[in-house]
Amino acid sequence: MEGLQEMRDAEKPGERFAYKEYISDEAKAFLADLAEKEKAKKASAKEALTQA
């Protein structure tokens, strides 16, 4: 039971049941790739508007 007490002591007050989001490395890479594609798409659309 002392391990449980150590866990409780390590927590900040009010954060015991706080939502924590876990994301895998593969998902991080996928989201980064998706963001990069979206950024490129916006840049090309902006460039098309300035040339028109």
Backbone as JSON, one array per atom type, in Angstrom:
{
  "sequence": "MEGLQEMRDAEKPGERFAYKEYISDEAKAFLADLAEKEKAKKASAKEALTQA",
  "N": [[0.81, -1.2, 0.0], [2.12, 1.14, 0.35], [3.19, 2.03, -2.02], [1.0, 3.03, -3.4], [0.4, 5.2, -1.8], [2.68, 6.74, -2.26], [2.25, 7.37, -4.93], [-0.02, 8.98, -4.71], [1.04, 11.07, -3.23], [2.8, 12.16, -5.06], [1.17, 13.36, -6.89], [-0.35, 16.4, -7.99], [-2.44, 18.61, -6.13], [-5.89, 18.33, -6.83], [-5.53, 17.29, -9.38], [-5.84, 14.64, -9.64], [-7.82, 13.19, -10.99], [-7.63, 14.25, -13.48], [-7.91, 14.7, -17.0], [-5.85, 12.94, -19.17], [-4.06, 12.81, -22.11], [-2.92, 10.35, -24.22], [-0.72, 9.59, -26.82], [0.44, 7.73, -29.54], [3.71, 7.23, -31.06], [3.52, 6.74, -33.79], [1.05, 7.85, -34.37], [1.59, 10.52, -33.78], [3.43, 11.11, -35.8], [1.79, 10.75, -38.03], [-0.13, 12.8, -37.64], [1.54, 15.03, -37.79], [2.37, 14.85, -40.44], [-0.09, 15.18, -41.7], [-0.7, 17.81, -40.91], [1.36, 19.15, -42.18], [0.73, 18.69, -44.88], [-1.7, 20.06, -45.01], [-0.84, 22.65, -44.49], [0.75, 23.12, -46.75], [-1.22, 22.99, -48.68], [-2.8, 25.22, -48.03], [-0.9, 27.22, -48.47], [-0.48, 27.01, -51.24], [-3.02, 27.67, -52.16], [-3.21, 30.29, -51.29], [-1.17, 31.42, -52.77], [-2.21, 31.1, -55.33], [-4.33, 32.86, -55.21], [-3.04, 35.33, -54.99], [-1.83, 35.54, -57.45], [-3.9, 35.75, -59.19]],
  "CA": [[0.0, 0.0, 0.0], [2.94, 2.35, 0.39], [3.36, 2.5, -3.4], [-0.18, 3.84, -3.7], [0.56, 6.47, -1.08], [3.7, 7.51, -2.98], [1.61, 7.91, -6.13], [-0.88, 10.08, -4.29], [1.89, 12.18, -2.8], [3.44, 12.74, -6.24], [0.17, 14.1, -7.65], [-0.67, 17.76, -7.56], [-3.82, 18.67, -5.64], [-6.91, 18.6, -7.83], [-5.21, 16.71, -10.68], [-5.89, 13.18, -9.53], [-8.69, 12.63, -12.02], [-7.52, 15.1, -14.66], [-7.82, 13.98, -18.27], [-4.52, 12.89, -19.76], [-4.14, 12.25, -23.46], [-1.74, 9.6, -24.64], [-0.7, 9.43, -28.27], [1.59, 6.92, -29.93], [4.66, 7.89, -31.96], [2.99, 6.62, -35.14], [-0.03, 8.84, -34.49], [2.23, 11.84, -33.83], [3.99, 11.26, -37.14], [0.67, 10.91, -38.95], [-0.7, 14.13, -37.46], [2.52, 15.99, -38.29], [2.28, 14.77, -41.89], [-1.37, 15.78, -42.06], [-0.56, 19.26, -40.72], [2.26, 19.63, -43.24], [-0.04, 18.7, -46.13], [-2.68, 21.14, -44.9], [-0.09, 23.91, -44.61], [1.12, 23.24, -48.16], [-2.46, 23.25, -49.42], [-3.15, 26.62, -47.77], [0.1, 28.07, -49.13], [-0.73, 27.0, -52.69], [-4.26, 28.41, -52.39], [-2.88, 31.7, -51.08], [-0.35, 31.82, -53.92], [-3.11, 31.18, -56.47], [-5.12, 34.08, -55.05], [-2.2, 36.5, -55.23], [-1.5, 35.59, -58.87], [-5.13, 36.01, -59.96]],
  "C": [[0.85, 1.26, 0.0], [3.2, 2.89, -1.01], [2.2, 3.39, -3.82], [-0.07, 5.2, -3.02], [1.61, 7.35, -1.76], [3.12, 8.12, -4.25], [0.73, 9.1, -5.78], [-0.07, 11.29, -3.88], [2.53, 12.89, -3.99], [2.46, 13.58, -7.07], [-0.03, 15.49, -7.1], [-2.11, 17.76, -7.07], [-4.79, 19.03, -6.77], [-6.63, 17.98, -9.19], [-5.3, 15.19, -10.67], [-6.7, 12.55, -10.66], [-8.68, 13.48, -13.28], [-7.35, 14.23, -15.91], [-6.4, 14.07, -18.8], [-4.64, 12.2, -21.11], [-2.82, 11.58, -23.82], [-1.82, 9.37, -26.14], [0.58, 8.69, -28.65], [2.49, 7.71, -30.88], [4.16, 7.85, -33.41], [1.89, 7.66, -35.37], [0.54, 10.25, -34.55], [2.79, 12.11, -35.21], [2.89, 11.49, -38.17], [0.07, 12.31, -38.86], [0.24, 15.21, -37.96], [2.47, 16.02, -39.82], [1.0, 15.43, -42.39], [-1.31, 17.3, -41.96], [0.32, 19.86, -41.81], [1.53, 19.71, -44.58], [-1.06, 19.84, -46.13], [-2.02, 22.5, -45.07], [0.3, 24.16, -46.06], [-0.1, 23.59, -49.01], [-2.88, 24.71, -49.25], [-2.19, 27.56, -48.48], [-0.15, 28.13, -50.63], [-2.01, 27.76, -53.02], [-4.01, 29.91, -52.25], [-2.08, 32.23, -52.27], [-1.23, 31.97, -55.16], [-3.96, 32.45, -56.4], [-4.3, 35.32, -55.37], [-1.85, 36.64, -56.71], [-2.72, 35.96, -59.71], [-5.47, 37.48, -60.05]]
}
